Amino acid sequence: MAIARHGTGPQAELAALGSQVHPVFMLPPVAASLFGAVVAGQFDPVVGSLHAVAIFAAVYTAHVKDGYVDFYGRGEDEDHPLTESGCRYALAGASVVCFACIAALGVLVGPGAALLTLPCWLIAYHHAPQLDTNPITTTTGYPAGVALSILGGYYVQTGALAVEPVAFAVVFLGLLSGVKVIDDAQDYDYDRSIRKRTVAVAVGPERAWTVAYGLMLSALALVVVLAVTGPFPLGGAVAAAAFGVVAAIARRADTEIATMLLIRGSYVFLAVLVAAVWWRPLG
């Protein structure tokens, strides 16, 4: 059966499968997995790579499933590069890769590693049409995946959890949930017309901004507090300040520009945190 809707042959099929790789959204979870290893202070390339690949496969699953549901199930999208059978093949292939990595982590590290990684696939596969229909799970699905990636990336290196990676996971859950609220607000009119209950639809666009900034500022405040009192390095406060500047600029923009700025600001936030944890220049 055909995999690509547009064109035939291996090149068209590979292009259709490759179209589901979205670096802007796939890079943070994979980077979060590696950040977990940075927090651990050690890196076993075998288990570290297995975890990163599992996270990539889970996010790929989410993109394929989301596109499949939106185009073939809900009729929301105008086009999709994969046929229905192509979507199913891609879902099956990505899931097999993810579960193979999870099983390998269970053998090499222990059951805890597998149990921390499995929810990433569960969130990804069930994002659409189950989790994207109410304000809480619509908002927290992707951030929860990033938070779990940090925990899993740490755990596969150490075989245990500690306060620092858990605190980082909480920070990213709150920060990225705030970004997601503003991202969803871009589609307020359409989501309202199809009764899709994002935060913006549930409380209104203006209050959604208040909710978003409440979440982001709470996460930044937690970073500062933990940088001053421990267990975060003092350089974490610099990361909070850097994102705070971006957030202040984004507050004056429309939802589209604000989302673009905040997503890129989260990259800067993570990069500064990596430097702060790795080198601890202010420690």
ABEGO torsion letter per residue (X at the ends): XBABABEBEAAAAAAAAAAABBAAAAAAAAAAAAAAAAAAGBBBAAAAAAAAAAAAAAAAAAAAAAAAAAAAAAGABABBABBAAAAAAAAAAAAAAAAAAAAAAAAAAEAAAAAAAAAAAAAAAAAOAAAAABAAAAAAAAAAAAAAAAAAAAAAAAGBBBAAAAAAAAAAAAAAAAAAAAAAAAAAAAAAAAGBBBAAAAAEAAAAAAAAAAAAAAAAAAAAAAAAAOABBAAAAAAAAAAAAAAAAAAABBAAAAAAAAAAAAAAAAAAAAAAAAAGAAX
